[in-house]
Amino acid sequence: MPKPPVQVGEDPDPTEFLFVSLEQKRIDQSKPYDSKKACWVPEEKEGYVLGEIKATKGELVTVALPGGEEKNFKKEQLSQVNPPKFEKVEDMADLTYLNEAAVLHNLRQRYYSKLIYTKDFKKDLVSQVNPPKYEKCEDMSNLTYLNDASVLHNLRQRYYAKLIYTYSGLFCVVINPYKRYPLYTNRCAKMYRGKRRNEVPPHLFAVSDGAYVNMLTNHENQSMLITGESGAGKTENTKKVIAYFATIGASGKKDENAEKKGSLEDQVVQTNPVLEAFGNAKTVRNDNSSRFGKFIRIHFTGSGKLAGADIETYLLEKARVISQQTLERSYHIFYQIMSGSVKGLKELTLLSSRISDYPTITQGKTRIPGVNDAEEFEQLDYRHRL
């Protein structure tokens, strides 16, 4: 029966078998290196040995071998040597020169250092890395190497730095931070008013202002498409775009009845939340998921002043009215009405006081954490009166 392996102590330190020490790295990286002279040449016993190019004549290269002997090789027999910084590299996909000699040398040196694990990848799985000057790049179309890995890395690094907007050519990529950042204040809107896109950091206000300026300059209608996964922030960004257009297109003149019925700008801005009450619902992934599509037109006068807006809706998820999954609920409006916050409405619509009396809207959740349906319904009632 085989004996169990012997361990030094109850919990031995594995560090020396996993990492190259800093001292060893300094020694390795201080080795002399000349990329034009250093080469790998085939050798029967070792596979490849390090040589130094002494002379070249046609297709023949004279190489000095470790023992001092000089020997001639064909050019095709030579392999390039990696810089010292790649000595005992953990991931051979990072090597500048990925050839048989370099792989064999790296594995051998790591083995001699008791480092028995090394990662290896097929060439088609390896992507090139951009120079450091492109770190957190504002427009990814400027990247030297535009690949999936570089795009993901750039978006991740910008997100960690709280930079949620990034351009990719004509597109503006937005990553939902699920936090409230002060990016939509009047102060922020003024930063983008009348500015060229390359004069200010990426933002949906920059895209919006560009469309507004193009409309006035070229006298042509402009279109903006906001798309993404559920919960990506399409609804919220749509509201911010509408609010920006309402702000820059405000007439500045106050209607005599503005205090009673609200200004045109207020009416345009508040249309989207009204539609949300009737067309948005809680899903597994999103507490305020739009269950319909909408096409919004905002109208301006020839001088760029706000003139009105209209909205076309389509593709409403009708099945949700009578059926919901366990962790979801029907449209917000049903639960807002049942809150009873607007006096007299439940009696007027002949509704009972218990939501459990209506099984078509109680198959899933009836409440959303952090959302007060009574307050939301009061706000909806106010918006209807604007």
C-alpha positions as CSV (number, residue, x, y, z in Angstrom):
1,M,0.0,0.0,0.0
2,P,1.5,3.4,-1.0
3,K,2.5,5.8,1.8
4,P,0.8,9.2,2.0
5,P,2.8,12.1,0.8
6,V,5.0,13.8,3.5
7,Q,4.3,17.4,4.3
8,V,6.5,19.9,6.2
9,G,4.3,21.1,8.9
10,E,0.5,21.1,9.0
11,D,0.0,23.8,6.4
12,P,3.2,24.4,4.4
13,D,3.8,27.6,2.5
14,P,3.3,27.0,-1.3
15,T,4.6,30.4,-2.4
16,E,7.9,29.3,-3.9
17,F,6.1,26.8,-6.1
18,L,3.7,29.4,-7.5
19,F,5.6,32.7,-7.9
20,V,8.9,33.9,-9.2
21,S,10.5,35.9,-6.4
22,L,11.3,39.6,-6.9
23,E,15.0,38.9,-6.5
24,Q,14.9,36.3,-9.2
25,K,13.0,38.6,-11.5
26,R,15.7,41.3,-11.0
27,I,18.4,38.8,-11.9
28,D,16.6,37.5,-15.0
29,Q,15.8,41.0,-16.3
30,S,19.4,42.2,-15.8
31,K,20.7,39.7,-18.3
32,P,22.3,41.2,-21.5
33,Y,20.0,41.1,-24.5
34,D,20.4,42.2,-28.1
35,S,17.3,41.5,-30.2
36,K,19.4,41.7,-33.4
37,K,22.0,39.1,-32.3
38,A,20.3,36.7,-29.9
39,C,18.7,33.6,-31.5
40,W,17.7,30.1,-30.8
41,V,19.3,27.4,-32.8
42,P,18.4,23.7,-33.0
43,E,20.5,21.3,-30.9
44,E,20.2,17.5,-30.8
45,K,20.3,17.0,-27.0
46,E,18.7,20.2,-25.6
47,G,16.3,20.8,-28.5
48,Y,17.4,24.4,-28.8
49,V,20.3,26.4,-27.4
50,L,20.9,30.1,-27.2
51,G,23.3,31.5,-29.8
52,E,24.7,34.9,-30.9
53,I,24.7,35.9,-34.6
54,K,28.2,36.7,-35.8
55,A,27.7,37.1,-39.5
56,T,25.2,36.6,-42.3
57,K,26.0,35.6,-45.9
58,G,23.0,35.0,-48.2
59,E,20.8,32.3,-46.6
60,L,23.5,31.2,-44.2
61,V,24.0,32.6,-40.7
62,T,27.2,32.1,-38.6
63,V,26.2,31.6,-35.0
64,A,28.4,31.4,-31.9
65,L,27.3,28.6,-29.6
66,P,27.5,28.5,-25.8
67,G,30.8,26.5,-25.8
68,G,32.5,29.0,-28.1
69,E,32.2,27.0,-31.3
70,E,30.9,28.9,-34.3
71,K,28.6,27.1,-36.7
72,N,26.6,27.9,-39.9
73,F,22.8,27.6,-40.0
74,K,20.1,28.3,-42.6
75,K,18.0,31.4,-41.7
76,E,14.9,29.3,-41.4
77,Q,16.5,27.2,-38.6
78,L,16.8,30.2,-36.3
79,S,14.1,31.4,-33.9
80,Q,13.9,34.8,-32.2
81,V,14.6,35.3,-28.5
82,N,12.2,37.1,-26.2
83,P,13.4,40.1,-24.0
84,P,14.5,39.2,-20.5
85,K,11.2,40.6,-19.0
86,F,9.5,37.5,-20.3
87,E,11.8,35.1,-18.5
88,K,9.7,32.4,-16.7
89,V,6.5,34.2,-17.8
90,E,3.3,32.8,-16.4
91,D,1.2,33.1,-19.6
92,M,3.1,32.2,-22.8
93,A,0.4,34.0,-24.8
94,D,2.1,37.2,-23.6
95,L,5.4,36.3,-25.3
96,T,6.6,38.7,-28.0
97,Y,8.0,35.8,-30.0
98,L,5.8,32.7,-29.7
99,N,7.8,29.8,-31.2
100,E,8.8,26.3,-30.3
101,A,12.2,27.3,-28.9
102,A,10.7,30.1,-26.7
103,V,8.0,27.7,-25.4
104,L,10.5,25.0,-24.6
105,H,12.9,27.5,-22.9
106,N,10.1,29.0,-20.8
107,L,8.8,25.6,-19.6
108,R,12.3,24.4,-18.8
109,Q,13.2,27.5,-16.8
110,R,10.0,27.4,-14.9
111,Y,10.5,23.7,-14.2
112,Y,14.0,24.4,-12.9
113,S,12.4,27.0,-10.6
114,K,9.8,24.5,-9.3
115,L,7.0,26.2,-11.1
116,I,5.3,23.3,-12.8
117,Y,2.1,25.1,-14.0
118,T,2.0,27.3,-17.1
119,K,-0.9,28.6,-19.2
120,D,-0.9,28.0,-22.9
121,F,-3.4,29.1,-25.6
122,K,-4.0,28.7,-29.3
123,K,-3.0,31.7,-31.4
124,D,-6.6,32.4,-32.5
125,L,-7.6,32.8,-28.8
126,V,-5.0,35.5,-28.2
127,S,-5.8,39.2,-28.7
128,Q,-3.4,42.1,-29.0
129,V,-3.1,44.7,-26.2
130,N,-3.3,48.4,-26.8
131,P,-0.5,50.8,-25.7
132,P,-0.9,52.4,-22.3
133,K,-1.8,55.8,-23.8
134,Y,-5.2,54.2,-24.8
135,E,-6.1,53.3,-21.2
136,K,-9.7,54.5,-20.4
137,C,-10.0,55.7,-24.0
138,E,-13.0,58.0,-24.5
139,D,-13.6,56.8,-28.1
140,M,-12.8,53.1,-28.7
141,S,-12.7,53.7,-32.5
142,N,-9.3,55.2,-31.9
143,L,-7.8,52.0,-30.4
144,T,-4.9,50.6,-32.2
145,Y,-6.2,47.0,-31.7
146,L,-10.0,47.0,-31.7
147,N,-11.0,43.5,-30.5
148,D,-13.5,42.0,-28.0
149,A,-10.9,41.9,-25.2
150,S,-9.8,45.5,-25.6
151,V,-13.3,46.8,-25.8
152,L,-14.3,44.9,-22.6
153,H,-11.1,46.0,-20.8
154,N,-11.7,49.7,-21.8
155,L,-15.3,49.7,-20.7
156,R,-14.4,47.9,-17.4
157,Q,-11.6,50.3,-16.5
158,R,-13.8,53.4,-17.3
159,Y,-16.7,51.9,-15.3
160,Y,-14.4,51.3,-12.3
161,A,-13.4,55.0,-12.6
162,K,-17.1,56.0,-12.6
163,L,-16.9,56.9,-16.3
164,I,-20.1,55.3,-17.5
165,Y,-20.2,56.9,-21.0
166,T,-17.8,55.8,-23.8
167,Y,-17.9,56.4,-27.5
168,S,-17.4,53.8,-30.1
169,G,-17.4,55.8,-33.3
170,L,-21.0,57.1,-33.9
171,F,-22.3,55.1,-30.9
172,C,-22.3,56.1,-27.2
173,V,-22.0,53.0,-24.9
174,V,-23.6,53.4,-21.5
175,I,-23.1,51.1,-18.6
176,N,-25.7,51.2,-15.9
177,P,-24.0,52.0,-12.5
178,Y,-27.2,51.2,-10.5
179,K,-26.3,54.3,-8.5
180,R,-27.2,58.0,-8.9
181,Y,-24.4,60.1,-10.2
182,P,-24.7,63.9,-10.6
183,L,-24.5,63.7,-14.4
184,Y,-27.9,65.2,-15.3
185,T,-28.0,68.5,-13.4
186,N,-28.5,71.9,-15.0
187,R,-24.8,72.6,-14.4
188,C,-23.9,69.4,-16.3
189,A,-26.3,70.2,-19.2
190,K,-24.7,73.7,-19.6
191,M,-21.3,72.0,-20.1
192,Y,-22.5,70.4,-23.3
193,R,-24.7,73.1,-24.7
194,G,-23.2,74.2,-28.1
195,K,-20.0,72.2,-27.7
196,R,-18.4,69.9,-30.3
197,R,-18.3,66.2,-29.4
198,N,-14.5,66.2,-29.1
199,E,-14.5,69.3,-26.8
200,V,-16.3,67.5,-23.9
201,P,-16.2,64.0,-22.3
202,P,-18.6,61.3,-23.6
203,H,-22.2,61.8,-22.5
204,L,-25.7,61.3,-23.9
205,F,-26.1,65.1,-23.6
206,A,-23.3,65.5,-26.2
207,V,-25.1,63.1,-28.6
208,S,-28.4,65.0,-28.0
209,D,-26.8,68.4,-28.5
210,G,-25.2,67.1,-31.7
211,A,-28.5,66.0,-33.1
212,Y,-30.1,69.4,-32.1
213,V,-27.4,71.4,-33.8
214,N,-27.6,69.2,-36.9
215,M,-31.3,69.7,-37.1
216,L,-30.9,73.5,-37.0
217,T,-27.9,73.6,-39.3
218,N,-29.0,71.1,-42.0
219,H,-32.8,71.6,-41.6
220,E,-33.3,67.9,-41.5
221,N,-35.0,65.6,-39.0
222,Q,-32.7,63.7,-36.6
223,S,-33.1,60.2,-35.1
224,M,-31.7,58.7,-31.9
225,L,-31.9,54.9,-31.2
226,I,-31.6,53.8,-27.6
227,T,-31.2,50.1,-27.3
228,G,-29.8,47.5,-24.9
229,E,-30.5,44.6,-22.5
230,S,-33.3,44.6,-20.0
231,G,-32.2,46.8,-17.1
232,A,-29.4,48.5,-19.1
233,G,-31.0,51.9,-18.5
234,K,-32.9,52.6,-21.8
235,T,-35.9,54.1,-20.0
236,E,-33.9,56.4,-17.8
237,N,-31.6,57.6,-20.6
238,T,-34.7,58.3,-22.8
239,K,-36.1,60.5,-20.1
240,K,-32.8,62.3,-19.7
241,V,-32.6,63.0,-23.5
242,I,-36.2,64.4,-23.5
243,A,-35.4,66.6,-20.5
244,Y,-32.3,67.9,-22.3
245,F,-34.2,68.8,-25.4
246,A,-36.9,70.4,-23.3
247,T,-34.3,72.5,-21.5
248,I,-32.4,73.8,-24.6
249,G,-35.6,74.3,-26.5
250,A,-37.5,76.2,-23.7
251,S,-39.1,79.4,-25.0
252,G,-38.3,81.4,-21.8
253,K,-41.8,82.9,-21.8
254,K,-44.2,81.9,-19.0
255,D,-47.8,81.1,-19.9
256,E,-50.4,82.9,-17.7
257,N,-51.8,79.6,-16.7
258,A,-48.4,77.9,-16.3
259,E,-48.7,77.6,-12.6
260,K,-52.1,75.8,-13.0
261,K,-51.5,73.5,-16.0
262,G,-47.7,73.5,-16.3
263,S,-45.4,74.7,-19.0
264,L,-45.0,73.0,-22.4
265,E,-41.5,71.8,-21.3
266,D,-43.0,70.2,-18.2
267,Q,-45.7,68.5,-20.1
268,V,-43.2,67.0,-22.6
269,V,-40.9,65.8,-19.9
270,Q,-43.7,64.3,-17.8
271,T,-45.2,62.2,-20.7
272,N,-42.8,59.4,-20.3
273,P,-43.5,58.7,-16.6
274,V,-47.2,58.6,-17.4
275,L,-46.6,55.9,-20.0
276,E,-44.4,54.0,-17.6
277,A,-47.3,53.6,-15.2
278,F,-49.4,51.9,-17.8
279,G,-46.7,50.0,-19.8
280,N,-43.9,49.1,-17.3
281,A,-43.8,46.3,-14.8
282,K,-41.5,44.4,-12.4
283,T,-39.6,41.5,-13.9
284,V,-37.0,39.2,-12.5
285,R,-34.2,41.4,-13.9
286,N,-35.7,44.8,-13.7
287,D,-38.1,46.5,-11.2
288,N,-39.2,49.0,-13.9
289,S,-39.0,47.1,-17.1
290,S,-40.7,48.6,-20.2
291,R,-43.1,46.0,-21.6
292,F,-43.8,47.9,-24.8
293,G,-42.0,49.9,-27.5
294,K,-42.3,53.6,-28.2
295,F,-41.4,56.0,-30.9
296,I,-41.1,59.6,-29.6
297,R,-41.2,62.7,-31.8
298,I,-40.2,66.0,-30.3
299,H,-41.2,69.0,-32.5
300,F,-39.3,72.3,-32.7
301,T,-39.9,75.6,-34.4
302,G,-37.6,76.9,-37.1
303,S,-35.7,78.8,-34.5
304,G,-35.2,75.7,-32.3
305,K,-37.8,76.4,-29.7
306,L,-39.8,73.5,-28.3
307,A,-43.2,73.2,-30.1
308,G,-44.6,69.9,-28.8
309,A,-44.2,66.1,-28.9
310,D,-46.1,63.0,-29.8
311,I,-45.6,59.3,-29.0
312,E,-46.5,56.2,-30.8
313,T,-46.6,53.0,-28.8
314,Y,-46.5,49.4,-30.0
315,L,-45.9,45.8,-29.0
316,L,-47.5,45.9,-25.5
317,E,-47.1,42.6,-23.6
318,K,-50.8,42.0,-23.3
319,A,-50.5,38.6,-21.6
320,R,-49.1,40.3,-18.5
321,V,-52.5,41.8,-17.7
322,I,-53.8,38.4,-16.7
323,S,-50.7,36.4,-16.0
324,Q,-47.4,36.9,-14.1
325,Q,-44.5,34.8,-13.0
326,T,-43.9,34.2,-9.3
327,L,-41.2,36.9,-8.9
328,E,-42.9,39.4,-11.2
329,R,-46.0,41.5,-11.2
330,S,-48.4,43.2,-13.7
331,Y,-48.4,46.8,-14.8
332,H,-47.6,49.4,-12.1
333,I,-51.0,51.2,-12.6
334,F,-53.0,48.4,-11.1
335,Y,-51.1,48.4,-7.8
336,Q,-51.0,52.2,-7.7
337,I,-54.8,52.4,-8.0
338,M,-55.3,49.8,-5.3
339,S,-53.1,51.9,-3.0
340,G,-56.1,54.3,-2.6
341,S,-53.9,57.4,-2.4
342,V,-56.2,59.4,-4.7
343,K,-59.4,59.9,-2.7
344,G,-62.6,58.8,-4.2
345,L,-61.1,57.0,-7.2
346,K,-61.6,53.4,-5.9
347,E,-65.2,54.1,-5.1
348,L,-65.7,55.8,-8.5
349,T,-64.3,52.7,-10.3
350,L,-66.2,50.3,-8.0
351,L,-63.0,48.6,-6.7
352,S,-62.8,46.7,-3.4
353,S,-60.3,47.6,-0.7
354,R,-58.4,44.3,-1.0
355,I,-56.0,43.6,-3.8
356,S,-56.4,39.8,-3.1
357,D,-59.9,40.1,-4.6
358,Y,-58.2,40.4,-8.0
359,P,-56.3,37.1,-8.9
360,T,-55.3,38.3,-12.3
361,I,-52.8,40.7,-10.8
362,T,-51.8,38.8,-7.7
363,Q,-50.2,35.7,-9.2
364,G,-46.7,37.1,-8.5
365,K,-45.4,40.0,-6.3
366,T,-47.7,42.9,-5.4
367,R,-45.0,45.2,-3.9
368,I,-41.5,46.3,-5.1
369,P,-38.9,47.0,-2.4
370,G,-38.1,50.7,-2.1
371,V,-41.1,51.7,-4.2
372,N,-44.2,53.4,-2.6
373,D,-47.1,52.8,-5.0
374,A,-49.2,55.4,-3.1
375,E,-46.7,58.2,-3.7
376,E,-46.2,57.1,-7.3
377,F,-49.9,57.3,-7.9
378,E,-50.1,60.8,-6.4
379,Q,-47.3,61.8,-8.8
380,L,-49.2,60.2,-11.7
381,D,-52.4,62.1,-10.8
382,Y,-50.3,65.4,-10.7
383,R,-48.8,64.7,-14.1
384,H,-52.3,64.1,-15.6
385,R,-53.3,67.6,-14.5
386,L,-50.3,69.4,-16.1
